[in-house]
Every structure is written in structure tokens, then in C-alpha cells.
Amino acid sequence: MAIRYIDADLLIVGGGSAGCMAAIRALELNPGLRVVIFEKGDIKYSGSIARGMDALNIVAIPNFTTPELYLEAISMASQGIVDAKPSFEMARRSFELLRKLETWGVYFPTDKDGKYCTLQYHPKGNFLAQMEEPDLKVMISRKSQDLGAVAVNRVMGHRLLMDDGRAAGAIGVNVRSGELVVCRANAVILSAGGQARFTLPNSGYLYGTFDYPGNSGDGYAMAFEAGARLTGMEHTRRTMLIKDANIPLLAITITRGGKMLDIFDNILMEWSCHDHKKANAAFKHGYGPLRIRISHLTEETIQKIEDVLFTTERPVQKRFFEGRGIDFRKSDIELWPTEDQLCGGHGLSGLVVNERAQSSIPGLYAAGDVACVPKQHLTGAFVFGEVAAEQAVRFVSENLKTRLNENQVEQAVTLRDQRFASGGRQIDVRQLEFKVRRLIGDYVVSPKNAYKLNRWMEWAERFRGEIDSQVRITNGHELSKLYEIENIVQCGCFCARASLERKESRWGNSHLRTDYPDQDDTNWLCHLDLEKGEAANEVRLKRRSIQMFEGEEVFS
Ligand SMILES: Cc1cc2nc3c(=O)[nH]c(=O)nc-3n(C[C@H](O)[C@H](O)[C@H](O)COP(=O)(O)OP(=O)(O)OC[C@H]3O[C@@H](n4cnc5c(N)ncnc54)[C@H](O)[C@@H]3O)c2cc1C
């Protein structure tokens, strides 16, 4: 197979919310820049936005809320495991971002007094600004390309290219043909989302996940392989969603007066949906299925909720509920906990970054769910997409051109050919993914203990052996699936190693160790960072202090 070579000033890996925004900002600053985007799907509708988006979850509206109050709210929501500067920076730029989106035609509804419609989603302050824009992804992808970004669709970033310790582009794989695409660049922005395909959803479908299933932790694995620092990988995230459809609705219904109930009609949530303790306890004790009731709300509010759910969130829901004969005026909506994921957007996992979206590798920036800015949501993806672009454009202008490392390309060719080698291989790639994710569900996520976590580490070794010599792939598409599974296994190991090390429990179901059931702030009110060691598959762990406003820089 031929190799395709591309040359760029800036390579963006992942053309979702953060990636498109980064491309737009880079080209606003320097229209002459050659910006290339590797996108695993089709940039027009790939990524989380297309899974449903009804709000900018964090906007500090002047004279209403403040970035300082947001910092208080996010510290509470992440039980103290949050660096001050990136979250503050995001909130500080959030209103300017909203205004910019408005100039592009994105609609943020206002009340009769002209004030933005907001809801309370965080423990403090109404930071969630409602948004009605079903075509948001089409809009930003088109804008990035109109400005000159070159989207290379159906190409999965596989390895970062390095030049003397500096990020120098990436090697990608076409997910249909298996063709290698090598892009040399002077800086790289990683925006490949989180790890959506971690455990299996309860439907059992590999791709029936809450988050965009193309996000298979590739960004975490690529960055780690290249030597970047990860953090928070012990904190998996799982939440209550619409049973079988696996679509979120708590923020849409509860904040508008809906109630979450158990089978005894005890109210577990009403008006505010940040605290999941009661819901988790009810589910654990078998008082489920939990349900959302909105039948007591006014017809106007019910119609508003239907509007959001059936248009901006995900139109398929209308048919789903009709098919099941569910009318919100008469019936409750059944909930079920979804699969576990690793995510810097909804959770606490990702690359270590500072408020300038810099990673620990020169020339490598990270934005969106791949980066750990706790619970940054769409606001973080957009703000840090912009911040990363601003920094990358400056870095490119101040540094020499990188050189292409041919050895890395040869290694990628060798690996690809090895994966294709036939001789006696019998395991189907889809069956392997099913088993890997089933065992991550059994051994890696809460409730956790040392025995289970060590069992996963044994299984991971076995899976790696099977990937090397027993998995059968017959075309380029299966090759990309196999690479994804390698990344899923790798993320399982990141999570298991960090979970073994953090000998306490924290953040509810996200890290619940039955052998260390208590939260231990004396020893563990800190980050746990992961870095590649010398030996193959070695993961080094290191505690890092929480960054306060006046404290040390993240990369000191
Ligand atoms: C169902 C749902 C509803 C949400 N609702 C809201 C909301 O209402 N308000 C809010 O503020 N936030 C919301 N969020 C969160 C928000 O959407 C995300 O935090 C944000 O969109 C993440 O942006 P991102 O660019 O990091 O990831 P994405 O937008 O998911 O983009 C990642 C992109 O990378 C591509 N990719 C993955 N791997 C590779 C690879 N190896 N090589 C190349 N490309 C790759 C993917 O195809 C994808 O296009 C929601 C999320 C979900 C899943």
C-alpha cells in the first residue's frame, strides 16, 4: 500500500468541537497557515455535538455570575481535584465565546427582559446558558474549511511524530483502506475526544454509547506513547440516562422542574442535578428503575422539553418515545445507568494541560475532552480550542520547521504489516472488543479493589498477546478497529494502575474502592499523573499538588 504524505504548519487531530474551533481561530490569526485536520469520521457530523447539544454548560454572564463563583462551583463538583487557572480561564472567556457564536448565527434564547435563559447545573450559580442550534456541527466544520483548513476525513491519528522531543505531526490510518497518511507539521493540537468505548452499555451494542463512539481514547494513548503526562485516569464516569436509548436528559428535565423518582416515588432529584448520591444509592439498593416525571409540569414547559429533546438534542428520540407509546403527559421516562467512560469534558481524565492548553511536550497542545480541565463540557472544548490555536500559531512562528522522522514511518509500516499477517489467526476483531470491554466492566470500574484491578492487568497482558498473534483482520477497516482496541486496552491499564495507586474512594461511583472505602484528603487531595516508563507498557505514577491561583505552574 502506498503512503500518503502531507505537509502542514499545524496539524489538528480530531475535527470535533475543539478541533474545528482551533482551526477557525488559527486561520483567523494567520490566514496563510497550512492547517490540516485528521478526522476519523466525516467532519460535517462527527463528534459529541452531533450526539445532542442544547446548552453551553458554562457561561459566566457579566453582572449575573462570575468566574470566581464558577471556580467555587467546580471545586465542589470535582471534590477539590481541579487546577484553578485553566477552569478560571475558561469561565473568564466564556461570555466572549457566547457573543462570538451569536455573530455566527447560533441562537441563545432570552427572556422577556432580554436576559439570557439560564439554568442551574452546578452546585452554585446559574452557569448553563440555553442554546438552540441543531446545525452547530455543520456550521463550525464549514467555517473551518471556508477559512482554508484541509479536513482529511476517515483518517485516524495513530502515532505522534516526534522531532528531538518536540511534536512534529502524526501518522494516521485511513479507517476504510488502511492506507497510512503521514502529516509532518510544526505544531499539533490534539482534540480527539475522550474514551467513549470503555465498558459496554447495558444494551450490549458496541457503539450504543452515550458519547460519540468514534472517540476510543486514541488521544490519550497517542499522547502517552509520545511521552505526555496524563492525569485523573482513575476517575471513570457513569450517569443515569434514558434506558436503551442511552441519551442524556437530566439537565433538560430536572432543571425545568422534572422529578427523579424511585419505585416508591421518593424524590431523588428536583431542580438541580449535580448531586447523584441519592440516585446512586437508590439504584444500588434495587429501588429502580429510576424514573423522570414531568407530567405535573405545565403544558408549555412539557412542550419546551419536547422541543429540546426532539430537535437540538437528538431528533431520533421522537420516534423512540412514540415507538414505546410514551407520552410525557401520562408516562414517566425510565432511566438506567450508562456505560463508564473516561473524559475530560464530563469527567476528570485527560492530558495534563495548563491554562494555555500546553501539554508536557513542546509543540503539543490539547483541547476538549482529551484534556483534563474537569467538567469543561462544550464551553471548554470551544475556549481551549481557541487558546490552543493562539498558542500553536505563536509557537510555529517562533520555532524552526520540524524534520520528518522516517524511522517512525517505517515502524508504523512494520506494525501494520504484522497486524495483517495471516497464519492461524482466528479471533474476530469485534468479538475481541466485546470481551475487552466486558472485562473492563468486570474488573476496572467501581466498585474496585486491588484483587480486581490486578486481574485486569493480567488480562491486559493476555489481550496484548492475542492482538500480536491471534486476531484476524482482513481489510483496512478492521485494522483501524484493532488499533482502537489496542487503545481501549491501554486506557484500561491507565485506569487500573491509577486506581490501584489511589488508595481511597472519591467522587461517588467514579472511584469507589471497597478495600479503601473512605475519602482520605490528608493523603489524596492531589492529582495522580501518569507517564510512560522505560520498559514496554510501563506506566509511572506521580502525585501532583492541586494548583491554586498563586501557586506553582503545572509544568514547573
Ligand atoms: C450526548 C451529549 C450531550 C452533551 N450535551 C452538552 C450540552 O448540552 N452542553 C455542553 O456544554 N456540553 C455538552 N456535552 C459535552 C460536549 O459535547 C463535549 O464536551 C465537547 O463537544 C467535546 O468536544 P471535543 O472536540 O473534545 O470532542 P468531540 O466533539 O467528540 O470531537 C472529537 C473528534 O475527534 C475525532 N477522533 C477521535 N479519535 C480520532 C483519531 N484517532 N484521529 C482523528 N480523529 C479522531 C472524532 O471523530 C470526533 O470528531 C455533551 C456531550 C454528549 C456526548
The ligand as a MOL file (V3000), in Angstrom:
LIG
                    3D

  0  0  0     0  0            999 V3000
M  V30 BEGIN CTAB
M  V30 COUNTS 53 58 0 0 0
M  V30 BEGIN ATOM
M  V30 1 C -24.7960 13.3450 24.3280 0
M  V30 2 C -24.0040 14.5240 24.7670 0
M  V30 3 C -24.6450 15.7060 25.1030 0
M  V30 4 C -23.8990 16.8010 25.5170 0
M  V30 5 N -24.5530 17.9670 25.8150 0
M  V30 6 C -23.8500 19.0650 26.1570 0
M  V30 7 C -24.5100 20.3180 26.3330 0
M  V30 8 O -25.7180 20.4480 26.1470 0
M  V30 9 N -23.7490 21.3920 26.7050 0
M  V30 10 C -22.4030 21.2980 26.8910 0
M  V30 11 O -21.7810 22.3130 27.2440 0
M  V30 12 N -21.7510 20.1310 26.7010 0
M  V30 13 C -22.4300 19.0160 26.3190 0
M  V30 14 N -21.7780 17.8390 26.0630 0
M  V30 15 C -20.3060 17.8030 26.1720 0
M  V30 16 C -19.6340 18.3690 24.9240 0
M  V30 17 O -20.3390 17.9780 23.8000 0
M  V30 18 C -18.2110 17.8660 24.8030 0
M  V30 19 O -17.5190 18.1340 25.9980 0
M  V30 20 C -17.4570 18.5230 23.6370 0
M  V30 21 O -18.2340 18.5240 22.4720 0
M  V30 22 C -16.1590 17.7950 23.4070 0
M  V30 23 O -15.5050 18.2950 22.2760 0
M  V30 24 P -14.2210 17.5330 21.7010 0
M  V30 25 O -13.7960 18.2780 20.4980 0
M  V30 26 O -13.2650 17.2670 22.7640 0
M  V30 27 O -14.7760 16.1000 21.2720 0
M  V30 28 P -15.6940 15.7460 20.0360 0
M  V30 29 O -16.5310 16.8940 19.6420 0
M  V30 30 O -16.3720 14.4670 20.3640 0
M  V30 31 O -14.6600 15.5400 18.8620 0
M  V30 32 C -13.6930 14.5490 18.8460 0
M  V30 33 C -13.4200 14.2750 17.3690 0
M  V30 34 O -12.2330 13.5270 17.2470 0
M  V30 35 C -12.4190 12.5320 16.2570 0
M  V30 36 N -11.4540 11.4830 16.5590 0
M  V30 37 C -11.4510 10.5950 17.5800 0
M  V30 38 N -10.3300 9.8610 17.5470 0
M  V30 39 C -9.6200 10.3060 16.4840 0
M  V30 40 C -8.3630 9.9450 15.9300 0
M  V30 41 N -7.6110 8.9720 16.4470 0
M  V30 42 N -7.9310 10.6020 14.8350 0
M  V30 43 C -8.6990 11.5800 14.2400 0
M  V30 44 N -9.8940 11.9520 14.7320 0
M  V30 45 C -10.3290 11.3340 15.8550 0
M  V30 46 C -13.8480 12.1120 16.3920 0
M  V30 47 O -14.3120 11.5040 15.2150 0
M  V30 48 C -14.5150 13.4520 16.7180 0
M  V30 49 O -14.9260 14.1150 15.5470 0
M  V30 50 C -22.4930 16.7160 25.6310 0
M  V30 51 C -21.8450 15.5340 25.2820 0
M  V30 52 C -22.5890 14.4470 24.8510 0
M  V30 53 C -21.8790 13.1870 24.4680 0
M  V30 END ATOM
M  V30 BEGIN BOND
M  V30 1 1 1 2
M  V30 2 1 2 3
M  V30 3 2 2 52
M  V30 4 2 3 4
M  V30 5 1 4 5
M  V30 6 1 4 50
M  V30 7 2 5 6
M  V30 8 1 6 7
M  V30 9 1 6 13
M  V30 10 2 7 8
M  V30 11 1 7 9
M  V30 12 1 9 10
M  V30 13 2 10 11
M  V30 14 1 10 12
M  V30 15 2 12 13
M  V30 16 1 13 14
M  V30 17 1 14 15
M  V30 18 1 14 50
M  V30 19 1 15 16
M  V30 20 1 16 17
M  V30 21 1 16 18
M  V30 22 1 18 19
M  V30 23 1 18 20
M  V30 24 1 20 21
M  V30 25 1 20 22
M  V30 26 1 22 23
M  V30 27 1 23 24
M  V30 28 2 24 25
M  V30 29 1 24 26
M  V30 30 1 24 27
M  V30 31 1 27 28
M  V30 32 2 28 29
M  V30 33 1 28 30
M  V30 34 1 28 31
M  V30 35 1 31 32
M  V30 36 1 32 33
M  V30 37 1 33 34
M  V30 38 1 33 48
M  V30 39 1 34 35
M  V30 40 1 35 36
M  V30 41 1 35 46
M  V30 42 1 36 37
M  V30 43 1 36 45
M  V30 44 2 37 38
M  V30 45 1 38 39
M  V30 46 1 39 40
M  V30 47 2 39 45
M  V30 48 1 40 41
M  V30 49 2 40 42
M  V30 50 1 42 43
M  V30 51 2 43 44
M  V30 52 1 44 45
M  V30 53 1 46 47
M  V30 54 1 46 48
M  V30 55 1 48 49
M  V30 56 2 50 51
M  V30 57 1 51 52
M  V30 58 1 52 53
M  V30 END BOND
M  V30 END CTAB
M  END
